[in-house]
Amino acid sequence: MRILVVDDDRTLVDVLKKSLAELNYAIDAVTDGEQGWIYGSTYTYDLIILDWSLPRLDGISLCERFRENGYHMPILLLTSRNGSQAKIQGLDAGADDYLGKPFDIDELAARIRALLRRVNSNSRPVLSWGNLQLDPCSGEVNYQGQLLFLTGKEYGLLELFLRHSQKIFSIEEIIQSLWSSVEYPAHATVRSHLRRLRNQLKLAGLPEDPIETVRGRGYCLKNAPQVNNPQNRIKSNVAKDSKNDKKSLHLTALNSVWEKHRQRNKQQLLILESAIKALKEENLNQSDRQEAKLIAHNLAGNLGIFGFDTESELAKELEQLLETNISQDSLELQQVESIFNTLNQNLFGEEEPENNLSDQVSSQLGQHSPLLLIVDDDTKFTEQLTQEATTQGIRTAIATTPDSARSWLDGEEHQEFPDVVIIKVSFARSAFDPTLRSKYLSLIAEFNLLTPSIPVLAIADSDRVEDRLHVARHGSSFYLKQPITPIQVIDFCKQVIERSRDKRIMVVDDDSDLLRLLPSLLEPWKFQLTTLDDPRQFWEVLQVINPHLLVLDIEMPHISGIELCQVLRNHSYWCKLPVLFLSIHQDVALREQALTSGADDFVNKPVIAKQLAVRIINCLERRA
């Protein structure tokens, strides 16, 4: 299940992303209403969670826009405006549910499940296939009383098939349902998760594989077998220890998020303190007042999630007082000072409140570090490479032979594909064993044939042209000649990883059908796509997205793509932005006009995904 969160409170967003991901939801999160519209109208979501107060476009207006444009996904408003009139306004705007801040994560999860059941044809609280049962409320999977321990993606796959028992899912549809927009797994990765799920179910004792492969179309759930003995049907008996373990994991997750944002909250309180000081001196300007109100609003919303119920109420009182016209030496100003001092003392004073989160749990969050696969049987060299890679923030996996590399990729412990691969090829040894060289070259070819391909660095003991040609023909991206130091190798790996990092692509085209299709077509190449169907909003969105490459249609209402390109090329900052035209017109003169305006490439519609991806990558590399 895929959920979009639209909220400008980054602390709350982190809590939701972490908590809901633990419940096997794929989460996208954006921080303003316009971004919410772009994501919500581009990708397919099972549910949207909206804050009321959002920059650029408020939650109520965004909700109305979704409904006016025919989007029917459930929308849950999440806001600190708890009055009945506010709830009425939110529901009248098209929201399906309304939850006030601060809120309990368990209650939010229950409301999400209820909303999803309403729109799902299978409204049963427990999903089953014969004696196999999945309980979305507890997140437990049982077969004949035996608890199955599945990874998040394995659980998501099983739930997807059980909820839509009559549907055939292609790989692309599975990715759209279970991965967020910033995750772009290769098709082989999805198949690997499916294979592991099938193995888990087989080990649990299922007499047959419940998932059927439909050649050329995808995967679906087989017809459920007859349950011979009703007494054997699984009951939802979740052990107390299991619940306690889940609660402990949830608290640990909240601890890590709190620790991450503790310093930020301190800075927020410093800004509040400065605003109160300016208020006492009667020189608080309107902009600073609005910032102080927003900080109090956000604190009121997210402190309760961490267990700071009293402090959440204090922040709410502070927000309400800042809404009023406070004069110097007034009773209200004294209240503001008193509330702030209590709030600051409770959160960061010498004596921590009883419900404060443990400082002993360190944050495990951080940027995802790249993964390097090393295929080499030279223990000393691989150890040196691993040490150097670790110092550079790169994780490593070691395979001593091509066969062990394949086993690692297919094994249970493998959860992701590498960002780059190093394969050491000895042409001297393979002169006595031609099959050995063939194994290494075929492994290079396998990585090259993946979609998208994984860059391979071949380290060889030969500098002969014919050997370089052998490696190049099998798809190696780079050829390094021994002797070479580990530092040189890892530095080269970093360059390769940087070149293949996720790239922000902005697409401007008035063809709404194409804009809906492109994200799924280009997902395997890990592009972060932002689509726009109205060129009049071009400059505003461009500055927010700051893309690495721009894709333009030629003929659009109001402003043509060629005019936009000409303006870009005359701009001091955007003049070097790569531009690719995408047009249905085959006219040679029009093509020349587009290239003359400053475009880097021109691709004709209809779109072929791989061709477009390769042209985008080429444009990016030429401008790098």
SEVO-269553 format. One record per residue (C-alpha): residue number from 1; y negated, x negated, z negated; residue in one letter. Coordinates in steps of 0.2 Angstrom, whole numbers, plus 5000, padded with zeros to 4 digits. Last residue first. Layout:
// residues N
(NUM (Y X Z) "A")
...
//
This chain:
// residues 624
(624 (4916 4857 5083) "A")
(623 (4909 4866 5098) "R")
(622 (4923 4862 5109) "R")
(621 (4936 4866 5095) "E")
(620 (4928 4883 5092) "L")
(619 (4928 4888 5110) "C")
(618 (4946 4882 5112) "N")
(617 (4952 4892 5097) "I")
(616 (4943 4908 5104) "I")
(615 (4952 4905 5121) "R")
(614 (4969 4903 5113) "V")
(613 (4966 4919 5103) "A")
(612 (4961 4928 5118) "L")
(611 (4976 4923 5128) "Q")
(610 (4988 4926 5113) "K")
(609 (4981 4944 5111) "A")
(608 (4980 4950 5129) "I")
(607 (4964 4960 5131) "V")
(606 (4962 4972 5145) "P")
(605 (4949 4966 5148) "K")
(604 (4942 4950 5155) "N")
(603 (4938 4934 5146) "V")
(602 (4922 4924 5148) "F")
(601 (4918 4907 5139) "D")
(600 (4905 4896 5131) "D")
(599 (4891 4908 5134) "A")
(598 (4873 4902 5137) "G")
(597 (4864 4914 5148) "S")
(596 (4871 4905 5163) "T")
(595 (4889 4909 5157) "L")
(594 (4885 4928 5157) "A")
(593 (4875 4927 5174) "Q")
(592 (4890 4917 5181) "E")
(591 (4902 4931 5176) "R")
(590 (4890 4944 5182) "L")
(589 (4890 4936 5199) "A")
(588 (4909 4934 5199) "V")
(587 (4911 4953 5196) "D")
(586 (4928 4956 5187) "Q")
(585 (4920 4968 5174) "H")
(584 (4930 4974 5159) "I")
(583 (4921 4962 5148) "S")
(582 (4924 4950 5134) "L")
(581 (4911 4937 5133) "F")
(580 (4913 4922 5121) "L")
(579 (4899 4914 5111) "V")
(578 (4900 4898 5101) "P")
(577 (4885 4897 5089) "L")
(576 (4874 4881 5094) "K")
(575 (4858 4891 5096) "C")
(574 (4860 4900 5080) "W")
(573 (4848 4890 5069) "Y")
(572 (4833 4886 5081) "S")
(571 (4835 4902 5090) "H")
(570 (4832 4902 5109) "N")
(569 (4851 4901 5113) "R")
(568 (4854 4916 5101) "L")
(567 (4840 4927 5111) "V")
(566 (4849 4923 5127) "Q")
(565 (4866 4928 5120) "C")
(564 (4859 4945 5114) "L")
(563 (4852 4948 5131) "E")
(562 (4868 4944 5139) "I")
(561 (4877 4956 5127) "G")
(560 (4866 4970 5132) "S")
(559 (4854 4979 5120) "I")
(558 (4851 4998 5118) "H")
(557 (4869 5004 5124) "P")
(556 (4881 4990 5128) "M")
(555 (4886 4982 5144) "E")
(554 (4891 4963 5142) "I")
(553 (4903 4964 5127) "D")
(552 (4901 4950 5115) "L")
(551 (4913 4939 5104) "V")
(550 (4903 4927 5092) "L")
(549 (4911 4912 5084) "L")
(548 (4910 4903 5067) "H")
(547 (4902 4918 5059) "P")
(546 (4887 4919 5046) "N")
(545 (4894 4936 5040) "I")
(544 (4877 4942 5032) "V")
(543 (4866 4934 5044) "Q")
(542 (4875 4941 5059) "L")
(541 (4876 4959 5051) "V")
(540 (4857 4960 5050) "E")
(539 (4855 4952 5067) "W")
(538 (4867 4964 5076) "F")
(537 (4862 4981 5068) "Q")
(536 (4855 4986 5085) "R")
(535 (4871 4980 5094) "P")
(534 (4880 4996 5087) "D")
(533 (4899 4994 5088) "D")
(532 (4901 4980 5075) "L")
(531 (4917 4971 5071) "T")
(530 (4920 4958 5058) "T")
(529 (4936 4948 5060) "L")
(528 (4943 4934 5049) "Q")
(527 (4954 4925 5060) "F")
(526 (4971 4920 5053) "K")
(525 (4979 4918 5070) "W")
(524 (4993 4931 5066) "P")
(523 (4980 4944 5063) "E")
(522 (4973 4944 5081) "L")
(521 (4981 4960 5088) "L")
(520 (4979 4969 5071) "S")
(519 (4961 4965 5070) "P")
(518 (4958 4969 5089) "L")
(517 (4964 4987 5089) "L")
(516 (4951 4996 5079) "R")
(515 (4937 4987 5089) "L")
(514 (4945 4991 5105) "L")
(513 (4945 5009 5101) "D")
(512 (4927 5009 5096) "S")
(511 (4922 5002 5113) "D")
(510 (4903 4998 5109) "D")
(509 (4907 4980 5107) "D")
(508 (4901 4966 5095) "V")
(507 (4914 4955 5088) "V")
(506 (4911 4943 5074) "M")
(505 (4924 4929 5071) "I")
(504 (4925 4920 5054) "R")
(503 (4937 4906 5055) "K")
(502 (4952 4903 5043) "D")
(501 (4956 4885 5042) "R")
(500 (4964 4876 5057) "S")
(499 (4951 4863 5060) "R")
(498 (4950 4859 5042) "E")
(497 (4969 4857 5041) "I")
(496 (4969 4845 5055) "V")
(495 (4955 4835 5047) "Q")
(494 (4964 4835 5030) "K")
(493 (4980 4829 5038) "C")
(492 (4971 4814 5046) "F")
(491 (4965 4809 5029) "D")
(490 (4983 4812 5022) "I")
(489 (4990 4800 5035) "V")
(488 (4976 4787 5033) "Q")
(487 (4979 4787 5014) "I")
(486 (4997 4786 5016) "P")
(485 (4995 4770 5027) "T")
(484 (5000 4768 5045) "I")
(483 (5012 4755 5053) "P")
(482 (5017 4765 5063) "Q")
(481 (5010 4775 5077) "K")
(480 (5003 4793 5074) "L")
(479 (5005 4806 5087) "Y")
(478 (4996 4823 5086) "F")
(477 (4999 4841 5091) "S")
(476 (5017 4840 5093) "S")
(475 (5023 4853 5106) "G")
(474 (5040 4847 5113) "H")
(473 (5032 4840 5128) "R")
(472 (5020 4830 5117) "A")
(471 (5034 4821 5108) "V")
(470 (5044 4817 5124) "H")
(469 (5027 4811 5132) "L")
(468 (5023 4799 5117) "R")
(467 (5041 4792 5119) "D")
(466 (5038 4789 5138) "E")
(465 (5021 4781 5135) "V")
(464 (5029 4768 5123) "R")
(463 (5020 4766 5106) "D")
(462 (5036 4767 5096) "S")
(461 (5039 4768 5077) "D")
(460 (5034 4786 5076) "A")
(459 (5024 4797 5065) "I")
(458 (5023 4815 5073) "A")
(457 (5009 4826 5066) "L")
(456 (5014 4844 5068) "V")
(455 (5001 4859 5069) "P")
(454 (5009 4876 5065) "I")
(453 (5009 4888 5080) "S")
(452 (5003 4906 5077) "P")
(451 (5014 4913 5082) "T")
(450 (5029 4900 5080) "L")
(449 (5034 4891 5096) "L")
(448 (5025 4875 5090) "N")
(447 (5035 4874 5074) "F")
(446 (5051 4877 5083) "E")
(445 (5047 4863 5096) "A")
(444 (5044 4850 5082) "I")
(443 (5061 4855 5075) "L")
(442 (5068 4853 5093) "S")
(441 (5061 4835 5094) "L")
(440 (5068 4830 5077) "Y")
(439 (5086 4837 5081) "K")
(438 (5086 4829 5099) "S")
(437 (5081 4812 5092) "R")
(436 (5097 4813 5080) "L")
(435 (5108 4819 5095) "T")
(434 (5103 4803 5104) "P")
(433 (5111 4792 5091) "D")
(432 (5110 4773 5095) "F")
(431 (5093 4774 5103) "A")
(430 (5089 4787 5089) "S")
(429 (5087 4773 5077) "R")
(428 (5074 4764 5086) "A")
(427 (5065 4780 5091) "F")
(426 (5062 4784 5073) "S")
(425 (5053 4801 5071) "V")
(424 (5044 4804 5055) "K")
(423 (5039 4823 5055) "I")
(422 (5023 4828 5046) "I")
(421 (5019 4847 5046) "V")
(420 (5003 4856 5043) "V")
(419 (4998 4873 5035) "D")
(418 (5015 4876 5028) "P")
(417 (5024 4893 5029) "F")
(416 (5024 4903 5013) "E")
(415 (5036 4910 5000) "Q")
(414 (5051 4898 5002) "H")
(413 (5061 4897 4986) "E")
(412 (5074 4910 4993) "E")
(411 (5078 4898 5008) "G")
(410 (5074 4901 5027) "D")
(409 (5060 4888 5028) "L")
(408 (5069 4876 5016) "W")
(407 (5085 4877 5026) "S")
(406 (5076 4873 5042) "R")
(405 (5068 4858 5034) "A")
(404 (5085 4853 5027) "S")
(403 (5092 4853 5045) "D")
(402 (5078 4843 5051) "P")
(401 (5082 4830 5038) "T")
(400 (5074 4823 5021) "T")
(399 (5063 4839 5018) "A")
(398 (5049 4837 5006) "I")
(397 (5036 4850 5001) "A")
(396 (5018 4845 4997) "T")
(395 (5002 4853 4989) "R")
(394 (4985 4847 4995) "I")
(393 (4971 4844 4983) "G")
(392 (4966 4827 4989) "Q")
(391 (4973 4818 4974) "T")
(390 (4989 4828 4977) "T")
(389 (4990 4822 4995) "A")
(388 (4989 4804 4989) "E")
(387 (5003 4806 4977) "Q")
(386 (5014 4816 4989) "T")
(385 (5011 4803 5003) "L")
(384 (5016 4789 4992) "Q")
(383 (5032 4798 4986) "E")
(382 (5036 4802 5005) "T")
(381 (5034 4783 5009) "F")
(380 (5046 4778 4995) "K")
(379 (5059 4791 4998) "T")
(378 (5060 4787 5017) "D")
(377 (5071 4802 5022) "D")
(376 (5056 4810 5031) "D")
(375 (5051 4828 5035) "V")
(374 (5035 4831 5025) "I")
(373 (5028 4849 5024) "L")
(372 (5010 4850 5019) "L")
(371 (5003 4866 5010) "L")
(370 (4985 4870 5008) "P")
(369 (4977 4874 4991) "S")
(368 (4972 4892 4988) "H")
(367 (4956 4892 4978) "Q")
(366 (4957 4895 4960) "G")
(365 (4964 4906 4947) "L")
(364 (4975 4899 4933) "Q")
(363 (4962 4902 4920) "S")
(362 (4967 4894 4903) "S")
(361 (4974 4905 4889) "V")
(360 (4968 4897 4872) "Q")
(359 (4952 4906 4872) "D")
(358 (4961 4922 4867) "S")
(357 (4952 4938 4872) "L")
(356 (4940 4946 4859) "N")
(355 (4947 4962 4851) "N")
(354 (4944 4955 4833) "E")
(353 (4926 4950 4837) "P")
(352 (4922 4931 4838) "E")
(351 (4913 4923 4824) "E")
(350 (4902 4909 4830) "E")
(349 (4893 4920 4842) "G")
(348 (4897 4922 4861) "F")
(347 (4902 4940 4863) "L")
(346 (4898 4948 4847) "N")
(345 (4882 4938 4844) "Q")
(344 (4875 4941 4862) "N")
(343 (4878 4960 4860) "L")
(342 (4871 4961 4843) "T")
(341 (4855 4951 4849) "N")
(340 (4853 4962 4864) "F")
(339 (4855 4978 4854) "I")
(338 (4841 4972 4841) "S")
(337 (4829 4966 4855) "E")
(336 (4831 4982 4865) "V")
(335 (4829 4993 4849) "Q")
(334 (4813 4983 4844) "Q")
(333 (4806 4987 4862) "L")
(332 (4810 5005 4860) "E")
(331 (4801 5006 4844) "L")
(330 (4785 4999 4853) "S")
(329 (4777 4983 4849) "D")
(328 (4773 4981 4868) "Q")
(327 (4777 4996 4879) "S")
(326 (4793 5001 4886) "I")
(325 (4793 5012 4901) "N")
(324 (4811 5019 4902) "T")
(323 (4826 5013 4912) "E")
(322 (4827 4997 4902) "L")
(321 (4832 5009 4887) "L")
(320 (4846 5016 4897) "Q")
(319 (4853 4999 4902) "E")
(318 (4852 4993 4884) "L")
(317 (4862 5008 4878) "E")
(316 (4875 5005 4891) "K")
(315 (4876 4987 4886) "A")
(314 (4879 4992 4868) "L")
(313 (4892 5004 4873) "E")
(312 (4901 4990 4883) "S")
(311 (4900 4979 4867) "E")
(310 (4908 4992 4857) "T")
(309 (4923 4994 4869) "D")
(308 (4925 4975 4872) "F")
(307 (4944 4977 4877) "G")
(306 (4943 4967 4893) "F")
(305 (4941 4983 4903) "I")
(304 (4927 4988 4892) "G")
(303 (4917 4973 4896) "L")
(302 (4917 4978 4915) "N")
(301 (4906 4993 4917) "G")
(300 (4893 4991 4903) "A")
(299 (4891 4973 4908) "L")
(298 (4888 4978 4926) "N")
(297 (4874 4991 4921) "H")
(296 (4866 4978 4909) "A")
(295 (4865 4965 4923) "I")
(294 (4858 4979 4935) "L")
(293 (4845 4984 4923) "K")
(292 (4840 4965 4920) "A")
(291 (4839 4963 4939) "E")
(290 (4828 4979 4941) "Q")
(289 (4816 4973 4927) "R")
(288 (4815 4956 4936) "D")
(287 (4810 4964 4952) "S")
(286 (4798 4976 4944) "Q")
(285 (4788 4962 4935) "N")
(284 (4789 4958 4917) "L")
(283 (4772 4952 4911) "N")
(282 (4770 4963 4895) "E")
(281 (4773 4948 4883) "E")
(280 (4786 4957 4875) "K")
(279 (4794 4962 4892) "L")
(278 (4793 4944 4897) "A")
(277 (4804 4940 4882) "K")
(276 (4816 4954 4886) "I")
(275 (4817 4948 4904) "A")
(274 (4821 4930 4898) "S")
(273 (4835 4937 4886) "E")
(272 (4842 4947 4900) "L")
(271 (4843 4931 4911) "I")
(270 (4851 4922 4897) "L")
(269 (4863 4936 4895) "L")
(268 (4868 4935 4913) "Q")
(267 (4871 4916 4911) "Q")
(266 (4883 4919 4897) "K")
(265 (4892 4932 4907) "N")
(264 (4894 4918 4921) "R")
(263 (4901 4906 4908) "Q")
(262 (4914 4919 4903) "R")
(261 (4918 4924 4921) "H")
(260 (4934 4913 4923) "K")
(259 (4939 4914 4905) "E")
(258 (4938 4933 4907) "W")
(257 (4949 4933 4923) "V")
(256 (4962 4922 4915) "S")
(255 (4963 4933 4899) "N")
(254 (4964 4948 4910) "L")
(253 (4980 4941 4918) "A")
(252 (4987 4936 4901) "T")
(251 (4984 4953 4895) "L")
(250 (4994 4960 4910) "H")
(249 (5008 4948 4908) "L")
(248 (5009 4953 4890) "S")
(247 (5009 4971 4894) "K")
(246 (5023 4968 4907) "K")
(245 (5034 4959 4895) "D")
(244 (5031 4973 4882) "N")
(243 (5037 4985 4895) "K")
(242 (5052 4975 4899) "S")
(241 (5056 4973 4880) "D")
(240 (5055 4992 4878) "K")
(239 (5068 4994 4891) "A")
(238 (5064 5006 4906) "V")
(237 (5076 5020 4906) "N")
(236 (5071 5030 4922) "S")
(235 (5088 5037 4925) "K")
(234 (5100 5031 4938) "I")
(233 (5112 5043 4946) "R")
(232 (5129 5039 4940) "N")
(231 (5132 5056 4933) "Q")
(230 (5129 5064 4950) "P")
(229 (5145 5056 4956) "N")
(228 (5148 5054 4974) "N")
(227 (5130 5050 4980) "V")
(226 (5130 5053 4998) "Q")
(225 (5123 5038 5009) "P")
(224 (5105 5038 5014) "A")
(223 (5101 5038 5032) "N")
(222 (5095 5021 5037) "K")
(221 (5077 5015 5033) "L")
(220 (5067 5008 5048) "C")
(219 (5063 4991 5056) "Y")
(218 (5055 4986 5072) "G")
(217 (5053 4992 5090) "R")
(216 (5062 4980 5102) "G")
(215 (5079 4982 5094) "R")
(214 (5079 4994 5079) "V")
(213 (5084 4984 5064) "T")
(212 (5091 4995 5050) "E")
(211 (5086 4993 5032) "I")
(210 (5098 5001 5019) "P")
(209 (5111 4987 5021) "D")
(208 (5128 4993 5016) "E")
(207 (5139 4994 5000) "P")
(206 (5124 4990 4988) "L")
(205 (5130 4978 4975) "G")
(204 (5115 4970 4968) "A")
(203 (5119 4954 4978) "L")
(202 (5117 4965 4994) "K")
(201 (5100 4972 4988) "L")
(200 (5094 4954 4985) "Q")
(199 (5100 4948 5002) "N")
(198 (5091 4962 5011) "R")
(197 (5075 4958 5002) "L")
(196 (5077 4940 5006) "R")
(195 (5079 4944 5025) "R")
(194 (5064 4956 5025) "L")
(193 (5053 4942 5017) "H")
(192 (5059 4930 5030) "S")
(191 (5056 4942 5044) "R")
(190 (5038 4944 5037) "V")
(189 (5036 4925 5037) "T")
(188 (5043 4924 5055) "A")
(187 (5030 4936 5061) "H")
(186 (5016 4924 5054) "A")
(185 (5006 4930 5039) "P")
(184 (4988 4933 5041) "Y")
(183 (4980 4936 5024) "E")
(182 (4962 4939 5023) "V")
(181 (4964 4957 5029) "S")
(180 (4976 4961 5014) "S")
(179 (4995 4961 5017) "W")
(178 (5007 4976 5014) "L")
(177 (5002 4990 5026) "S")
(176 (4994 4980 5040) "Q")
(175 (5008 4967 5040) "I")
(174 (5021 4981 5041) "I")
(173 (5012 4989 5055) "E")
(172 (5011 4972 5065) "E")
(171 (5030 4969 5062) "I")
(170 (5034 4986 5069) "S")
(169 (5039 5000 5057) "F")
(168 (5050 5014 5062) "I")
(167 (5046 5030 5052) "K")
(166 (5059 5043 5045) "Q")
(165 (5060 5036 5028) "S")
(164 (5042 5033 5025) "H")
(163 (5040 5032 5006) "R")
(162 (5057 5023 5005) "L")
(161 (5053 5011 5019) "F")
(160 (5036 5006 5011) "L")
(159 (5043 5005 4994) "E")
(158 (5056 4993 4999) "L")
(157 (5044 4982 5009) "L")
(156 (5031 4982 4994) "G")
(155 (5045 4977 4982) "Y")
(154 (5050 4962 4993) "E")
(153 (5032 4958 4994) "K")
(152 (5029 4958 4976) "G")
(151 (5045 4948 4972) "T")
(150 (5060 4958 4967) "L")
(149 (5070 4958 4951) "F")
(148 (5083 4972 4952) "L")
(147 (5088 4981 4936) "L")
(146 (5106 4988 4936) "Q")
(145 (5108 5006 4931) "G")
(144 (5117 5010 4947) "Q")
(143 (5104 5001 4957) "Y")
(142 (5087 5000 4949) "N")
(141 (5069 4995 4955) "V")
(140 (5055 4995 4942) "E")
(139 (5037 4996 4945) "G")
(138 (5034 5007 4930) "S")
(137 (5025 5021 4939) "C")
(136 (5031 5017 4957) "P")
(135 (5049 5020 4951) "D")
(134 (5061 5014 4964) "L")
(133 (5079 5020 4965) "Q")
(132 (5095 5014 4973) "L")
(131 (5110 5026 4970) "N")
(130 (5108 5035 4987) "G")
(129 (5091 5030 4993) "W")
(128 (5078 5034 4980) "S")
(127 (5059 5036 4977) "L")
(126 (5054 5042 4959) "V")
(125 (5038 5052 4957) "P")
(124 (5043 5063 4972) "R")
(123 (5028 5067 4983) "S")
(122 (5036 5061 5000) "N")
(121 (5024 5067 5013) "S")
(120 (5011 5056 5006) "N")
(119 (4993 5062 5004) "V")
(118 (4994 5069 4987) "R")
(117 (5006 5056 4981) "R")
(116 (4993 5042 4985) "L")
(115 (4980 5051 4975) "L")
(114 (4992 5053 4960) "A")
(113 (4997 5034 4961) "R")
(112 (4979 5029 4961) "I")
(111 (4975 5040 4946) "R")
(110 (4989 5032 4937) "A")
(109 (4983 5015 4941) "A")
(108 (4966 5019 4935) "L")
(107 (4973 5026 4919) "E")
(106 (4983 5010 4916) "D")
(105 (4967 4999 4920) "I")
(104 (4958 5009 4906) "D")
(103 (4940 5013 4911) "F")
(102 (4922 5007 4906) "P")
(101 (4916 5015 4918) "K")
(100 (4919 5032 4923) "G")
(99 (4933 5038 4935) "L")
(98 (4930 5051 4949) "Y")
(97 (4943 5058 4961) "D")
(96 (4944 5064 4979) "D")
(95 (4927 5059 4985) "A")
(94 (4919 5069 4999) "G")
(93 (4901 5070 4995) "A")
(92 (4904 5085 4985) "D")
(91 (4915 5075 4973) "L")
(90 (4902 5062 4970) "G")
(89 (4888 5075 4967) "Q")
(88 (4899 5085 4955) "I")
(87 (4903 5070 4945) "K")
(86 (4885 5065 4944) "A")
(85 (4881 5083 4938) "Q")
(84 (4894 5081 4925) "S")
(83 (4887 5065 4918) "G")
(82 (4898 5049 4918) "N")
(81 (4887 5037 4929) "R")
(80 (4896 5021 4924) "S")
(79 (4905 5021 4941) "T")
(78 (4922 5021 4950) "L")
(77 (4922 5034 4964) "L")
(76 (4940 5036 4971) "L")
(75 (4942 5039 4990) "I")
(74 (4958 5046 4997) "P")
(73 (4959 5042 5016) "M")
(72 (4953 5055 5028) "H")
(71 (4941 5046 5039) "Y")
(70 (4933 5058 5052) "G")
(69 (4916 5051 5055) "N")
(68 (4907 5063 5043) "E")
(67 (4920 5059 5029) "R")
(66 (4917 5040 5030) "F")
(65 (4898 5042 5031) "R")
(64 (4898 5054 5016) "E")
(63 (4908 5041 5006) "C")
(62 (4896 5028 5011) "L")
(61 (4881 5038 5006) "S")
(60 (4888 5042 4989) "I")
(59 (4893 5023 4987) "G")
(58 (4876 5017 4990) "D")
(57 (4871 5007 5006) "L")
(56 (4862 4991 5007) "R")
(55 (4867 4986 4989) "P")
(54 (4879 4997 4979) "L")
(53 (4877 5009 4964) "S")
(52 (4891 5022 4965) "W")
(51 (4906 5010 4965) "D")
(50 (4919 5014 4978) "L")
(49 (4938 5013 4977) "I")
(48 (4946 5016 4994) "I")
(47 (4964 5022 4997) "L")
(46 (4979 5020 5010) "D")
(45 (4968 5008 5020) "Y")
(44 (4968 5005 5039) "T")
(43 (4956 4992 5045) "Y")
(42 (4940 4993 5055) "T")
(41 (4931 5008 5049) "S")
(40 (4934 5004 5030) "G")
(39 (4930 4985 5033) "Y")
(38 (4913 4989 5042) "I")
(37 (4909 5003 5031) "W")
(36 (4912 4993 5015) "G")
(35 (4902 4979 5022) "Q")
(34 (4888 4991 5024) "E")
(33 (4890 4997 5006) "G")
(32 (4890 4980 4997) "D")
(31 (4902 4969 4988) "T")
(30 (4918 4968 4998) "V")
(29 (4936 4968 4991) "A")
(28 (4953 4969 5001) "D")
(27 (4968 4972 4990) "I")
(26 (4987 4973 4994) "A")
(25 (4995 4983 4981) "Y")
(24 (5010 4977 4972) "N")
(23 (5006 4983 4954) "L")
(22 (5002 4965 4950) "E")
(21 (4990 4965 4965) "A")
(20 (4981 4980 4956) "L")
(19 (4978 4969 4940) "S")
(18 (4972 4954 4950) "K")
(17 (4961 4962 4962) "K")
(16 (4954 4974 4950) "L")
(15 (4950 4961 4937) "V")
(14 (4942 4950 4951) "D")
(13 (4932 4965 4957) "V")
(12 (4926 4969 4939) "L")
(11 (4919 4951 4938) "T")
(10 (4911 4952 4955) "R")
(9 (4901 4967 4951) "D")
(8 (4895 4972 4969) "D")
(7 (4909 4985 4971) "D")
(6 (4919 4991 4986) "V")
(5 (4937 4990 4983) "V")
(4 (4949 4993 4999) "L")
(3 (4967 4997 4995) "I")
(2 (4983 4993 5005) "R")
(1 (5000 5000 5000) "M")
//
